[in-house]
Amino acid sequence: LRFTEDRLAELVESEKNARSAQLLDLGRQVDHQHAEISEMVRSQVELRDQLATREDLRFTEDRLAELVESEKNARSAQLLDLGRQVDHQHAEISEMVRSQVELRDQLATREDLRFTEDR
């Protein structure tokens, strides 16, 4: 019986040691998987941040393109308005010149008439 008790104690101790070794191994596996999951999460967060940055840049590029287009349209409108102003002033100047020529011709005609009357 003593041999059986001693043998049983050895088997129990051996089983405890085997289970402790299994638990330690499982703990290491859990730690390893935890590290892998943490790395995957970190990688996902990094990718999300990069994507957000790209979307921000895309938004910025789109907004910049809108602003450039808006500025081009505003400048085109200004140029058209200036062109109309120049055309209007040109017409006014032409009218003034035509009027001056007409007055000069009338004055010359009167002087011709006076000259003819004086003769």
C-alpha positions in Angstrom: 0.0 0.0 0.0 2.8 2.4 0.9 4.3 1.8 -2.6 0.9 2.5 -4.1 0.5 5.7 -2.0 4.0 6.8 -2.9 3.4 6.0 -6.6 0.0 7.8 -6.4 1.7 10.9 -4.9 4.3 10.8 -7.7 1.6 10.5 -10.3 -0.4 13.4 -8.7 2.8 15.5 -8.6 3.7 14.6 -12.1 0.1 15.5 -13.3 0.3 18.8 -11.4 3.6 19.6 -13.1 2.3 18.7 -16.5 -0.8 20.8 -16.0 1.3 23.7 -14.7 3.5 23.4 -17.9 0.3 23.3 -20.0 -1.0 26.4 -18.3 2.3 28.2 -18.7 2.3 27.3 -22.4 -1.3 28.4 -22.8 -0.4 31.7 -21.1 2.5 32.2 -23.5 0.2 31.4 -26.5 -2.4 33.9 -25.1 0.3 36.5 -24.7 1.5 35.9 -28.2 -2.0 36.1 -29.7 -2.6 39.2 -27.6 0.5 40.8 -29.1 -0.6 39.8 -32.6 -4.0 41.3 -32.0 -2.5 44.5 -30.6 -0.3 44.8 -33.7 -3.3 44.2 -36.0 -5.3 46.8 -34.2 -2.3 49.3 -34.3 -2.0 48.5 -38.0 -5.7 49.1 -38.6 -5.6 52.4 -36.7 -2.6 53.5 -38.8 -4.4 52.5 -42.0 -7.6 54.4 -40.9 -5.5 57.5 -40.1 -3.8 57.3 -43.5 -7.2 56.9 -45.2 -8.5 59.9 -43.2 -5.5 61.9 -44.2 -6.0 61.0 -47.9 -9.7 61.9 -47.6 -8.7 65.2 -46.0 -6.2 65.8 -48.8 -8.8 64.8 -51.4 -11.3 67.2 -49.8 -8.6 69.9 -49.7 -7.8 69.3 -53.4 -11.5 69.4 -54.3 -12.1 72.5 -52.3 -9.0 74.1 -53.9 -10.2 73.2 -57.4 -13.6 74.8 -56.5 -11.9 77.9 -55.3 -9.7 78.1 -58.4 -12.7 77.7 -60.6 -14.7 80.3 -58.7 -11.8 82.7 -58.9 -11.5 82.1 -62.7 -15.2 82.7 -63.1 -15.0 85.9 -61.1 -12.0 87.2 -63.1 -13.8 86.3 -66.4 -16.8 88.3 -65.2 -14.5 91.2 -64.3 -12.9 91.1 -67.7 -16.2 91.0 -69.5 -17.4 93.9 -67.4 -14.2 95.9 -68.1 -14.7 95.0 -71.8 -18.2 96.5 -71.7 -16.9 99.6 -69.9 -14.2 100.0 -72.5 -16.7 99.6 -75.4 -19.0 102.1 -73.7 -16.3 104.6 -73.2 -15.1 104.0 -76.8 -18.6 104.8 -78.0 -18.7 107.9 -76.0 -15.4 109.1 -77.3 -16.4 108.3 -80.8 -19.6 110.3 -80.3 -17.6 113.2 -78.9 -15.2 113.1 -81.8 -18.0 112.9 -84.3 -19.7 115.9 -82.6 -16.4 117.8 -82.6 -15.9 117.1 -86.3 -19.5 118.2 -87.0 -19.0 121.4 -85.0 -15.7 122.0 -86.8 -17.4 121.5 -90.2 -20.2 123.9 -89.2 -17.7 126.5 -88.1 -15.8 126.1 -91.3 -19.0 126.4 -93.3 -19.8 129.6 -91.5 -16.4 131.0 -92.1 -16.7 130.1 -95.8 -20.0 131.9 -95.9 -18.5 134.9 -94.2 -15.5 134.8 -96.5 -17.9 134.6 -99.5 -20.0 137.5 -98.1 -16.9 139.6 -97.4 -15.9 139.3 -101.1 
